Amino acid sequence: MKRHRLLATLALAALAGASSLPPAARAADTQGLGAKNVLIGIQVSLTGLASTVGQGFKAGAQLAVDEINAHGGINGRHIDVVYEDDAGTAEGGISAVRRLIEQDKVFAIFGGGTSTSTASVIPLVQQQNFLYFDSLASDPRVLATYSPYVFSGMTVVRADIATNAVRVLTQQLKAKTVGFLTSDEAFCSTVLPFMTPKLADAGIKIAVQEKFKSGDTDFTAQANAIKNANPDAVYICGLPADGGRMLPQLKRAGITSKLLGDSVLSDTVVPKLAGPAADGFYALWLSGSQFLNETTGPMGDWRARFAKAYPNPPPNTPNSFSLAAYADFYVFADGLRRAGPNPTQDKVVAGLEQISGFVAGKDPYFKWAAPIGLPRTFKKGDHKGSRECIVIVVKNGDYQRVTTLET
């Protein structure tokens, strides 16, 4: 009996010791990693109001994965991916990430969710010490508490978006008063606190603040309030489809204020849906060195590849989110490559922190990639990959570059 009790005590002690190990050491460094393959989980908004975001992101990411695998994978390993839908909601984000870690048992997560669905998962991945590369979400909560395992790629964080937006309002639009028309999405509500003091410093007064829910189709009340306030400019923040529905109604209401859209509204869905009403609409572009409508150079090459890979693409794709996913998956893949033949999450983190000014297709390794991305740079203690914004405006139904802003 004493011997059995001793064995039981030793077994419990062993279990306790195992459970005290960091989660990454117990699972993430081994799960999803085979001798000839590595499994990457992709959290993405495939359904719900942000489905245009997710469908475009999935297509861009898969194109990058297929190209990498066609060239031998990473360090001899084929990249396998599994997609989990977060439906663009906070609850959906948590469920998707839990499935990826606990059920799919992926090696790392590549995030393509909205700010709403991404900000909610950050505490979870931080608690788990699980490698998470966010491409799209600009909510400040993503990087608010530093974690060595959380990276942010294409997106420019809300504080930097606010800085750039105020520069456009002052330098480009010469505004002295501004109105706000913003949705209930997390990325919209979080930019206002950053903009308010910057506007005050620039001498710009806030004339009116109006809100709407993503998916709304009637903006009559908001348009009337803005028309009555008559600000020099209006800052609009919402999902691309929201902007496409909204601009014609603002035009019909007789609003003559100059309109500036948040970075998400730089997507080509906006002028496609809005038609002539989009002409003169400004936005902040983050997704690439060229625009989607360009048919020459790297973008022309990339568009041809996309068309070949997706002869019947999802509606409104490719879009800016397709570009972000394509460019950022190559960034993540370079971190994985730098981790060597026996990767761990810590080695991938170290690899990503060596990346400086990286653009796939311009680097010495991924020579086959279409170099459409803006440069990404990481270092220890600073995991924001990009800070660059390009000001664009709709003319004759297409976006055109106005100028480049850097924070």
C-alpha positions in Angstrom: 0.0 0.0 0.0 2.8 2.4 0.9 4.4 1.7 -2.5 1.2 2.4 -4.4 0.7 5.7 -2.4 4.2 6.7 -3.2 3.7 6.0 -6.9 0.5 8.0 -6.9 2.2 10.9 -5.2 5.0 10.9 -7.7 2.5 10.8 -10.6 0.6 13.8 -9.2 3.8 15.6 -8.7 4.8 14.9 -12.3 1.4 16.2 -13.6 1.7 19.3 -11.5 5.2 19.9 -12.8 4.0 19.5 -16.4 1.1 21.9 -15.9 3.4 24.5 -14.5 5.3 24.7 -17.8 4.5 27.6 -20.1 1.7 26.6 -22.5 3.9 27.2 -25.5 6.5 24.8 -24.2 3.8 22.1 -23.5 2.0 22.3 -26.8 2.6 25.0 -29.3 6.2 24.0 -30.0 5.2 20.5 -31.0 1.6 20.6 -32.1 1.0 21.3 -35.8 4.6 20.4 -36.6 5.4 17.3 -38.6 8.6 16.1 -40.3 7.3 17.3 -43.7 4.6 19.8 -42.9 3.5 22.6 -40.6 -0.1 23.5 -39.8 -1.0 27.2 -39.6 -4.4 28.3 -38.4 -6.1 31.3 -40.0 -8.7 33.2 -38.0 -10.9 35.0 -40.5 -14.4 36.6 -40.8 -16.0 34.5 -43.5 -19.6 35.2 -42.6 -21.6 38.1 -41.1 -21.3 41.8 -41.9 -17.6 41.6 -42.4 -17.7 38.6 -44.9 -16.3 40.8 -47.7 -13.2 41.3 -45.5 -12.9 37.6 -44.7 -13.5 36.2 -48.1 -11.0 38.5 -49.7 -8.5 37.8 -46.9 -8.8 34.0 -47.3 -8.2 34.2 -51.1 -5.1 36.3 -50.7 -3.7 34.1 -48.0 -4.3 30.9 -49.9 -2.6 32.4 -53.0 0.5 33.0 -50.9 0.4 29.6 -49.4 0.0 27.9 -52.7 2.9 29.8 -54.2 5.2 28.9 -51.3 4.3 25.3 -51.5 4.8 25.2 -55.2 8.4 26.3 -54.5 9.1 23.6 -51.9 7.5 25.1 -48.8 9.6 26.4 -45.9 12.8 24.6 -44.9 11.4 21.5 -46.6 8.1 21.6 -44.9 4.8 21.9 -46.8 2.5 24.6 -45.3 -1.0 23.3 -44.4 -3.6 25.8 -43.3 -7.0 25.5 -41.6 -9.5 28.3 -41.6 -11.8 29.1 -38.7 -14.6 31.6 -39.1 -15.0 34.3 -36.4 -18.1 35.8 -38.1 -16.7 39.3 -37.3 -17.8 39.2 -33.6 -15.9 39.2 -30.3 -17.5 35.9 -29.3 -16.7 34.4 -32.7 -13.1 35.5 -32.4 -12.6 33.7 -29.1 -14.4 30.6 -30.3 -12.3 30.5 -33.5 -9.0 30.8 -31.7 -9.9 28.2 -29.1 -10.8 25.8 -32.0 -7.5 26.5 -33.7 -5.4 25.9 -30.6 -7.4 23.1 -28.8 -9.1 21.2 -31.6 -7.1 21.9 -34.8 -3.9 22.0 -32.8 -2.1 24.5 -35.1 1.5 25.5 -34.7 0.7 29.3 -34.9 -2.2 31.6 -35.8 -2.4 34.1 -38.7 -5.2 36.5 -37.9 -7.4 38.1 -40.6 -10.3 39.1 -38.4 -11.8 42.6 -37.9 -10.8 44.7 -34.9 -14.0 43.5 -33.1 -13.2 39.9 -33.5 -9.4 40.3 -33.0 -9.2 42.5 -29.9 -11.2 39.9 -27.9 -8.7 37.1 -28.5 -5.5 39.0 -27.5 -5.8 38.3 -23.8 -6.3 34.6 -24.7 -3.3 34.3 -26.9 -1.2 36.3 -24.4 -2.3 34.0 -21.6 -1.4 31.0 -23.7 1.9 32.5 -24.9 0.7 31.5 -28.3 2.2 32.9 -31.5 -0.4 35.2 -33.2 0.3 37.3 -36.3 -2.5 39.9 -36.8 -2.7 41.4 -40.3 -5.8 43.6 -40.3 -7.0 44.6 -36.8 -6.0 48.2 -35.9 -7.7 48.3 -32.4 -5.1 49.6 -30.0 -5.8 46.7 -27.6 -4.0 44.4 -30.0 -0.6 45.8 -29.0 -1.6 47.8 -25.9 0.1 45.2 -23.6 3.3 44.1 -25.1 3.6 40.3 -25.7 6.6 38.8 -27.5 4.1 36.4 -29.3 1.8 39.0 -30.8 2.7 40.8 -34.1 0.8 43.3 -36.2 1.5 43.4 -40.0 -0.2 45.5 -42.6 -2.5 47.6 -40.4 -1.5 50.9 -39.0 -2.6 51.3 -35.4 -5.4 53.7 -34.4 -3.0 56.3 -32.9 -1.1 56.5 -36.1 -4.3 56.5 -38.2 -5.5 59.4 -36.1 -2.2 61.3 -36.7 -2.4 60.8 -40.4 -6.1 61.7 -40.6 -5.6 65.0 -38.9 -2.7 65.7 -41.3 -5.0 65.2 -44.2 -7.7 67.3 -42.7 -5.3 70.2 -42.1 -2.9 70.0 -45.0 -4.9 68.5 -47.8 -8.5 69.5 -47.0 -7.8 72.8 -45.1 -10.6 72.0 -42.7 -11.4 74.2 -39.7 -14.4 72.2 -38.6 -15.0 68.5 -38.9 -17.9 66.1 -38.4 -17.8 62.4 -37.6 -19.9 59.6 -39.0 -18.8 56.4 -37.5 -20.1 52.8 -37.1 -20.3 50.6 -34.0 -17.3 48.6 -35.1 -14.4 48.5 -32.6 -11.9 50.1 -35.0 -14.1 53.1 -35.4 -14.9 53.8 -31.8 -11.2 53.5 -30.8 -9.9 56.1 -33.3 -12.0 59.0 -31.9 -10.2 59.3 -28.5 -6.9 59.6 -30.4 -8.2 62.1 -32.9 -9.9 64.5 -30.5 -6.8 66.0 -28.8 -4.9 66.1 -32.1 -7.8 68.1 -33.7 -7.7 70.5 -30.8 -4.0 71.0 -31.2 -4.5 71.7 -34.9 -7.3 74.2 -34.2 -10.0 72.1 -35.8 -13.4 72.1 -34.0 -15.7 69.1 -34.0 -19.1 70.3 -35.4 -21.1 67.1 -35.2 -20.8 63.4 -34.2 -23.2 60.9 -35.7 -23.1 57.1 -35.4 -24.7 54.1 -37.2 -24.7 50.4 -37.0 -22.8 48.2 -39.5 -25.3 47.0 -42.0 -27.6 50.0 -41.8 -29.2 51.0 -45.1 -30.9 54.3 -44.2 -28.6 57.2 -43.2 -31.3 60.0 -43.5 -31.1 61.1 -39.9 -27.3 61.2 -39.9 -27.2 63.0 -43.3 -29.6 65.7 -42.1 -27.6 66.3 -38.9 -24.4 66.7 -40.9 -26.0 69.0 -43.4 -27.3 71.3 -40.7 -23.9 71.4 -39.0 -22.2 72.0 -42.3 -18.6 71.1 -41.3 -15.7 71.7 -43.7 -15.0 68.0 -43.7 -16.5 64.7 -42.5 -14.5 61.8 -41.2 -16.2 58.5 -42.0 -15.4 55.2 -40.5 -17.2 51.9 -41.2 -16.9 48.7 -43.2 -16.5 49.1 -47.0 -20.1 48.1 -47.8 -21.3 50.7 -45.3 -19.4 53.4 -47.2 -20.7 52.2 -50.5 -24.3 52.5 -49.4 -23.8 55.8 -47.5 -22.0 58.0 -50.0 -25.0 58.3 -52.5 -27.3 59.2 -49.6 -24.9 61.9 -48.4 -24.7 63.3 -51.9 -28.5 63.3 -52.4 -28.9 65.1 -49.0 -26.9 68.0 -50.5 -23.9 67.7 -48.3 -21.0 69.6 -49.8 -18.4 68.9 -47.0 -15.2 67.2 -48.1 -15.3 63.5 -47.1 -12.4 61.5 -45.7 -12.6 57.8 -45.1 -10.8 55.6 -42.6 -8.3 53.1 -43.9 -10.9 50.4 -44.2 -12.9 52.5 -46.6 -10.0 52.6 -49.1 -11.3 49.3 -50.4 -12.5 49.2 -54.0 -15.9 48.0 -52.8 -16.7 51.7 -51.9 -16.6 53.3 -55.4 -18.1 50.1 -56.9 -21.2 50.4 -54.8 -21.4 54.2 -54.6 -20.8 54.9 -58.3 -20.4 58.5 -59.3 -21.3 59.6 -55.7 -17.8 58.4 -54.7 -15.9 60.9 -56.8 -13.9 63.3 -54.6 -14.0 60.8 -51.7 -10.6 60.7 -49.8 -9.3 57.7 -47.9 -6.2 56.3 -46.3 -4.5 53.4 -48.1 -2.3 50.9 -46.3 -2.5 47.7 -48.3 0.1 47.9 -51.0 2.6 49.9 -53.1 0.1 50.1 -56.0 -3.7 50.1 -56.2 -5.9 47.2 -57.2 -7.0 48.9 -60.4 -3.5 49.1 -61.8 -2.7 46.6 -64.5 1.0 47.1 -64.9 4.0 46.4 -62.7 3.8 44.1 -59.6 0.1 44.7 -59.2 -0.7 43.7 -62.8 1.3 40.5 -62.3 -0.5 39.8 -59.0 -3.9 40.4 -60.5 -3.1 38.0 -63.3 -2.0 35.3 -60.7 -5.2 35.9 -58.7 -7.4 35.6 -61.8 -5.7 32.3 -62.7 -6.1 30.9 -59.2 -9.7 32.1 -58.8 -11.5 32.0 -62.2 -14.8 32.4 -60.2 -13.7 34.5 -57.2 -16.0 35.4 -54.2 -17.9 38.6 -54.8 -15.9 41.9 -54.6 -12.6 40.1 -54.7 -9.7 40.6 -55.0 -9.9 43.5 -52.5 -7.5 45.4 -50.2 -7.8 42.6 -47.7 -6.6 40.1 -50.3 -3.5 42.2 -50.8 -2.9 42.4 -47.0 -3.2 38.7 -46.5 -0.9 37.9 -49.5 1.8 40.3 -48.4 1.6 39.5 -44.7 1.6 35.7 -45.1 4.9 36.0 -46.8 6.1 38.2 -43.9 5.1 35.4 -41.4 6.6 32.8 -43.7 10.0 34.6 -43.6 9.9 34.5 -39.8 9.2 30.8 -40.0 12.1 30.4 -42.6 14.5 32.2 -40.3 13.5 29.8 -37.4 15.4 27.1 -39.2 14.7 23.3 -39.8 13.6 22.7 -36.2 11.3 25.7 -35.5 9.7 26.6 -32.2 7.5 29.5 -31.5 10.3 31.3 -29.8 12.6 30.8 -32.8 9.9 32.2 -35.1 9.5 35.2 -32.8 13.3 35.7 -33.0 13.1 35.3 -36.8 10.3 37.9 -37.2 12.3 40.4 -35.0 15.1 40.2 -37.5 12.9 41.4 -40.4 13.6 45.0 -41.5 12.1 46.7 -44.6 10.8 43.3 -45.9 8.8 43.1 -49.1 8.4 39.6 -50.5 9.6 39.5 -54.1 12.3 42.1 -53.3 14.0 39.9 -50.7 16.7 37.4 -51.7 14.6 34.3 -50.8 11.0 34.7 -52.0 12.1 35.9 -55.4 9.0 34.5 -57.1 6.5 36.6 -55.0 4.7 39.6 -56.5 6.3 42.6 -54.6 3.0 44.4 -53.8 3.4 45.0 -50.1 4.6 48.0 -48.2 7.8 47.4 -46.2 7.4 45.5 -42.8 9.8 46.0 -40.0 9.9 44.4 -36.5 12.3 44.5 -33.6 12.3 43.3 -30.0 9.8 45.4 -28.0 8.2 46.8 -31.2 5.9 44.5 -33.1 4.1 47.0 -35.3 5.2 46.1 -38.8 4.0 49.1 -40.7 3.3 52.8 -40.1 2.9 54.1 -43.6 -0.3 55.7 -45.0 -1.0 56.8 -48.5 -3.7 59.4 -49.2 -5.9 58.5 -52.1 -9.0 60.1 -53.7 -11.7 58.7 -56.1 -11.6 60.2 -59.6 -13.8 58.9 -62.4 -14.7 55.8 -60.4 -11.1 54.8 -59.3 -8.8 55.6 -56.5 -5.7 57.7 -57.3 -2.7 58.5 -55.1 -2.5 62.0 -53.7 0.5 61.8 -51.4 2.3 59.6 -48.9 2.2 60.3 -45.2 4.6 58.7 -42.6 4.2 58.9 -38.9 
